[in-house]
Amino acid sequence: MKKQILGIVGSLRKNSYNKSIMKFMEALTHEKLEVTPYSIKDIPLFNADEEDGGDPSTVAQFKRAIKNADGLLIVSPEYSHGTPGVLKNALDWAGSMTNENVLSEKPVLLMSASPSGMGGGFSQSQLRQTLAACNAYVPPQPQIFISQVHKKLDENGKLIDQTTVSFLTKSFDDFSKLLESENKKA
Ligand SMILES: Cc1cc2nc3c(=O)[nH]c(=O)nc-3n(C[C@H](O)[C@H](O)[C@H](O)COP(=O)(O)O)c2cc1C
């Protein structure tokens, strides 16, 4: 059975470039991994008071999906040199220090895409800090910054830049090996 990877995109925009990258990853028919995207659009704003007596149902569902996954794939833009608020908010629920932290020891593959030349690097540094605080496991490499993403997609949002296709495919293979080695340790 393939390992289940939960895909989280840090943009809610309909024609999001980052959603296009997630779609590419979902469509990769990888031998050992399967990506299922999960929308964070209905996650409420974090409020620790609302954890009392159980998480709100959308949050409980989100946390269950993370718990059941073998790993996470996060693909996100950068806003004002930081992590988009919607994504940070979702991670605050998931990695709660006042309730159950479902990010602990979870392997995470990170990617960011931006029309800029930097590819969302600042946002990814912040994400690494956040995920480290939650005790998630983000491998130091690869660091996947997809710069000038609008030039790498066709008019239907399909990834057509072959260098990026190869890099993402190789990175996914490496992530698969990492998951296997984690399994052996367990
Ligand atoms: C509020 C806001 C702030 C932004 N700040 C940055 C930034 O700091 N760095 C960057 O590379 N792009 C920035 N952008 C541009 C986004 O990368 C661009 O809108 C991108 O398309 C968003 O990702 P998406 O296509 O997946 O929705 C910003 C966009 C918005 C709306």
The ligand as a Tripos MOL2 file, in Angstrom:
@<TRIPOS>MOLECULE
LIG
   31    33     1     0     0
SMALL
NO_CHARGES

@<TRIPOS>ATOM
      1 C1         -0.5160   40.4960    0.6600 C.3       1 LIG1
      2 C2          0.5040   39.9560   -0.2900 C.ar      1 LIG1
      3 C3          1.8370   39.9610    0.0500 C.ar      1 LIG1
      4 C4          2.7970   39.3940   -0.8080 C.ar      1 LIG1
      5 N1          4.0890   39.3410   -0.4060 N.ar      1 LIG1
      6 C5          4.9790   38.6440   -1.1650 C.ar      1 LIG1
      7 C6          6.3160   38.4240   -0.7020 C.ar      1 LIG1
      8 O1          6.7140   38.8580    0.3540 O.2       1 LIG1
      9 N2          7.1330   37.6910   -1.4720 N.ar      1 LIG1
     10 C7          6.7300   37.1310   -2.6730 C.ar      1 LIG1
     11 O2          7.5260   36.4500   -3.3190 O.2       1 LIG1
     12 N3          5.4820   37.3570   -3.1450 N.ar      1 LIG1
     13 C8          4.5980   38.0880   -2.4150 C.ar      1 LIG1
     14 N4          3.3360   38.2960   -2.8740 N.ar      1 LIG1
     15 C9          2.9900   37.8240   -4.2080 C.3       1 LIG1
     16 C10         2.5370   36.3840   -4.1740 C.3       1 LIG1
     17 O3          3.6730   35.5520   -4.2820 O.3       1 LIG1
     18 C11         1.6070   36.1410   -5.3680 C.3       1 LIG1
     19 O4          0.4120   36.8820   -5.1970 O.3       1 LIG1
     20 C12         1.2860   34.6670   -5.5390 C.3       1 LIG1
     21 O5          0.5990   34.4890   -6.7410 O.3       1 LIG1
     22 C13         0.4530   34.1280   -4.3690 C.3       1 LIG1
     23 O6          0.4170   32.7320   -4.4330 O.3       1 LIG1
     24 P1         -0.7730   31.9400   -5.1160 P.3       1 LIG1
     25 O7         -0.6930   32.2010   -6.6010 O.co2     1 LIG1
     26 O8         -0.5240   30.5170   -4.7910 O.co2     1 LIG1
     27 O9         -2.0790   32.4520   -4.5470 O.co2     1 LIG1
     28 C14         2.3820   38.8710   -2.0480 C.ar      1 LIG1
     29 C15         1.0320   38.8910   -2.3910 C.ar      1 LIG1
     30 C16         0.0990   39.4150   -1.5240 C.ar      1 LIG1
     31 C17        -1.3670   39.3670   -1.9140 C.3       1 LIG1
@<TRIPOS>BOND
     1     1     2 1
     2     2     3 ar
     3     2    30 ar
     4     3     4 ar
     5     4     5 ar
     6     4    28 ar
     7     5     6 ar
     8     6     7 ar
     9     6    13 1
    10     7     8 2
    11     7     9 ar
    12     9    10 ar
    13    10    11 2
    14    10    12 ar
    15    12    13 ar
    16    13    14 ar
    17    14    15 1
    18    14    28 ar
    19    15    16 1
    20    16    17 1
    21    16    18 1
    22    18    19 1
    23    18    20 1
    24    20    21 1
    25    20    22 1
    26    22    23 1
    27    23    24 1
    28    24    25 2
    29    24    26 1
    30    24    27 1
    31    28    29 ar
    32    29    30 ar
    33    30    31 1
@<TRIPOS>SUBSTRUCTURE
     1 LIG1         1 GROUP 0 **** ****
